[in-house]
């Protein structure tokens, strides 16, 4: 709690999450695409499989989120490292649930949607809000990262279901989720719907968009992909992400104490 108490003495609280701007969403989509190509590189190209891949990325996520939660202030590179960690472990975990456990894309999506709803409900019950602007305690920050983990994993399952079970393919799936994001943006500017609700809808939708784009980049030509190297695609996405993080303003969300 110490970092938050220090900020309170100055009359305001700077949450250790970035302001939600257009740059935030661009970097988020790149992070989710990187999560898909990076996760596939470990589980498929390196032949580690979904279970071992999940264990590897879960360990990375645990270390990254520990560093994030014990830091005293917002660090853009650290924050986005945790986001990428959630997307990679979300990719391998969703694939393990959908394929290795044999419950299918729809079953996995339903299970993960339930877990996401439960996480938001418990968070709301404990703090009275699920707005990212209200993250001013260690408890709220913990709920935030648990919820993000479920949303990223759900997004992977949704992307696989849309691309693989509906016949739309990777490009069709990407267009559907991009349209969903456009509608959400329109509702943000043209309606009075809760901004918090729209944020979480958009946050979930960016993940399957990134998943389908990532699959389109690295899956075989026979499956509708471009058959690009997973390593090269991951490296290129990571490089663009780093450039944008350094180039675009990255300020912490602020709220009165």
TAMO-V383716 format. One line per field, one symbol per residue. ss: DSSP state (a for helix, b for strand, c for the rest). phi: phi as a letter, one per 40 degrees, with the letter a starting at -180 (. if undefined). Layout:
BEGIN
ss->???
phi->???
END
This chain:
BEGIN
ss->caaaaaaacccbbbbbbbcccaaaaaaaaaaaaaaaaaaaaaaaacccaaaaaaaaaaaaaaaaaaaaaacccccaaaaaaaaaaaaaaaaaaaaaaaaacccaaaaaaaaaaaaaaaaaaaaaaaaccccaaacccaaaaaaaaaaaaaaaaaaaaaaaaaaaacccaaaaaaaaaaaaaaaaaaaaaaccccaaaaaaaaaaaaaaaaaaaaaaaaccaaaccccccaaaaaaaaaaaaaaaaaaccccbbbbbc
phi->.ddcccccccgabbccbcccbccdcccccccccccccccccccbccgcgcccdcccccccccccccccccccacbdccdcccccccccccccccccccbccgcgccccccccccccccccccccccbgabcccbcbaccccccdccccdcccccccccccccccbbgcgccccccccccccccccccccbbbcdccccdccccccccccccccccccbcddccgccgcccccccccccccdcccccccdbbccbadc
END
